[in-house]
Amino acid sequence: MKLIDAEQVERCREQMLKESEYDDLSIIFNMFSDSTRLKIMNALFTHELCVTDLSYLLEMSTSAVSHQLASLKKTKLVRTRKIGKQVYYSMADEHIENIYKMALEHIRE
């Protein structure tokens, strides 16, 4: 029977996050678990777009795209800008694009 390596366990324990941080990370990674959301993010990395533009680009209904955008907005991954009645979506910051690119690089290796 092997005894635990208390020193190594303690080092790991010191690096553990708060439970709420794990929950927040889980939500972010969940946004990457849907191919439609990934397509939307990929498009928004390039340019700010409205639901109609995204629907046309992805060949999907505006309802389906709106549903996914709502999830992305709820998790603060996208931001909105309104001009009259038209709402434009863009990525909130470059962090998500960096995660996306690193994951893409990983699968292409």
C-alpha positions as a Markdown table, in Angstrom:
| # | Residue | x | y | z |
|---|---|---|---|---|
| 1 | Met | 0.0 | 0.0 | 0.0 |
| 2 | Lys | 1.4 | 3.4 | -1.1 |
| 3 | Leu | 1.2 | 6.3 | 1.2 |
| 4 | Ile | 0.2 | 9.6 | -0.2 |
| 5 | Asp | 2.8 | 12.2 | -1.0 |
| 6 | Ala | 1.6 | 14.9 | 1.3 |
| 7 | Glu | 3.9 | 17.5 | -0.1 |
| 8 | Gln | 2.7 | 17.0 | -3.7 |
| 9 | Val | -0.9 | 16.9 | -2.6 |
| 10 | Glu | -0.5 | 20.2 | -0.7 |
| 11 | Arg | 1.1 | 21.8 | -3.7 |
| 12 | Cys | -1.8 | 20.8 | -5.8 |
| 13 | Arg | -4.3 | 21.9 | -3.1 |
| 14 | Glu | -2.7 | 25.4 | -3.1 |
| 15 | Gln | -3.4 | 25.7 | -6.8 |
| 16 | Met | -7.0 | 24.7 | -6.6 |
| 17 | Leu | -9.6 | 27.3 | -7.4 |
| 18 | Lys | -12.7 | 28.4 | -5.6 |
| 19 | Glu | -15.8 | 26.2 | -6.4 |
| 20 | Ser | -17.5 | 29.2 | -8.0 |
| 21 | Glu | -14.5 | 29.6 | -10.4 |
| 22 | Tyr | -14.8 | 26.0 | -11.5 |
| 23 | Asp | -18.5 | 26.6 | -12.1 |
| 24 | Asp | -17.8 | 29.7 | -14.2 |
| 25 | Leu | -15.1 | 27.8 | -16.2 |
| 26 | Ser | -17.6 | 25.0 | -16.8 |
| 27 | Ile | -20.1 | 27.4 | -18.2 |
| 28 | Ile | -17.5 | 28.9 | -20.6 |
| 29 | Phe | -16.4 | 25.5 | -21.8 |
| 30 | Asn | -20.0 | 24.5 | -22.3 |
| 31 | Met | -20.3 | 27.3 | -24.8 |
| 32 | Phe | -17.6 | 25.6 | -26.9 |
| 33 | Ser | -19.6 | 22.3 | -26.8 |
| 34 | Asp | -22.0 | 23.3 | -29.6 |
| 35 | Ser | -20.9 | 23.5 | -33.3 |
| 36 | Thr | -23.4 | 26.2 | -34.1 |
| 37 | Arg | -22.0 | 28.4 | -31.3 |
| 38 | Leu | -18.5 | 27.7 | -32.6 |
| 39 | Lys | -19.5 | 28.8 | -36.1 |
| 40 | Ile | -21.1 | 32.0 | -34.7 |
| 41 | Met | -18.0 | 32.7 | -32.6 |
| 42 | Asn | -15.7 | 32.1 | -35.6 |
| 43 | Ala | -17.7 | 34.6 | -37.7 |
| 44 | Leu | -17.7 | 37.2 | -35.0 |
| 45 | Phe | -14.0 | 36.9 | -34.6 |
| 46 | Thr | -13.8 | 38.4 | -38.1 |
| 47 | His | -16.6 | 41.1 | -38.0 |
| 48 | Glu | -19.5 | 42.4 | -36.0 |
| 49 | Leu | -22.8 | 40.9 | -37.5 |
| 50 | Cys | -26.5 | 41.0 | -37.0 |
| 51 | Val | -28.7 | 38.0 | -36.6 |
| 52 | Thr | -29.8 | 38.2 | -40.3 |
| 53 | Asp | -26.2 | 38.3 | -41.5 |
| 54 | Leu | -25.3 | 35.3 | -39.3 |
| 55 | Ser | -28.4 | 33.4 | -40.4 |
| 56 | Tyr | -27.6 | 33.9 | -44.0 |
| 57 | Leu | -23.9 | 33.0 | -43.5 |
| 58 | Leu | -24.7 | 29.8 | -41.5 |
| 59 | Glu | -27.7 | 28.9 | -43.6 |
| 60 | Met | -29.9 | 28.6 | -40.5 |
| 61 | Ser | -33.1 | 30.2 | -39.3 |
| 62 | Thr | -32.9 | 33.5 | -37.5 |
| 63 | Ser | -34.7 | 31.8 | -34.6 |
| 64 | Ala | -31.9 | 29.2 | -34.2 |
| 65 | Val | -29.2 | 31.8 | -34.5 |
| 66 | Ser | -30.9 | 34.1 | -32.0 |
| 67 | His | -31.2 | 31.2 | -29.5 |
| 68 | Gln | -27.5 | 30.5 | -29.7 |
| 69 | Leu | -26.6 | 34.2 | -29.5 |
| 70 | Ala | -28.7 | 34.5 | -26.4 |
| 71 | Ser | -26.6 | 31.8 | -24.7 |
| 72 | Leu | -23.4 | 33.5 | -25.8 |
| 73 | Lys | -24.7 | 36.9 | -24.5 |
| 74 | Lys | -25.8 | 35.4 | -21.2 |
| 75 | Thr | -22.4 | 34.1 | -20.6 |
| 76 | Lys | -20.9 | 37.4 | -21.5 |
| 77 | Leu | -19.0 | 36.0 | -24.5 |
| 78 | Val | -20.6 | 38.4 | -27.0 |
| 79 | Arg | -21.7 | 42.0 | -26.6 |
| 80 | Thr | -24.3 | 43.9 | -28.5 |
| 81 | Arg | -24.6 | 47.3 | -30.1 |
| 82 | Lys | -28.0 | 48.6 | -31.2 |
| 83 | Ile | -28.5 | 50.9 | -34.2 |
| 84 | Gly | -32.2 | 51.7 | -34.4 |
| 85 | Lys | -34.0 | 48.4 | -34.3 |
| 86 | Gln | -31.0 | 46.5 | -35.6 |
| 87 | Val | -28.8 | 44.7 | -33.0 |
| 88 | Tyr | -25.2 | 43.9 | -33.9 |
| 89 | Tyr | -23.2 | 41.2 | -32.2 |
| 90 | Ser | -19.4 | 41.0 | -31.6 |
| 91 | Met | -17.1 | 39.0 | -29.4 |
| 92 | Ala | -16.7 | 40.5 | -25.9 |
| 93 | Asp | -12.9 | 40.3 | -25.9 |
| 94 | Glu | -9.9 | 38.4 | -27.4 |
| 95 | His | -9.6 | 35.8 | -24.7 |
| 96 | Ile | -12.3 | 33.6 | -26.2 |
| 97 | Glu | -10.6 | 33.8 | -29.6 |
| 98 | Asn | -7.3 | 32.7 | -28.0 |
| 99 | Ile | -9.0 | 29.7 | -26.5 |
| 100 | Tyr | -10.6 | 28.9 | -29.8 |
| 101 | Lys | -7.4 | 29.2 | -31.7 |
| 102 | Met | -5.5 | 27.0 | -29.2 |
| 103 | Ala | -8.1 | 24.3 | -29.4 |
| 104 | Leu | -8.1 | 24.4 | -33.2 |
| 105 | Glu | -4.3 | 24.2 | -33.2 |
| 106 | His | -4.5 | 21.2 | -30.8 |
| 107 | Ile | -6.9 | 19.3 | -33.1 |
| 108 | Arg | -4.8 | 20.1 | -36.2 |
| 109 | Glu | -1.6 | 18.6 | -34.7 |
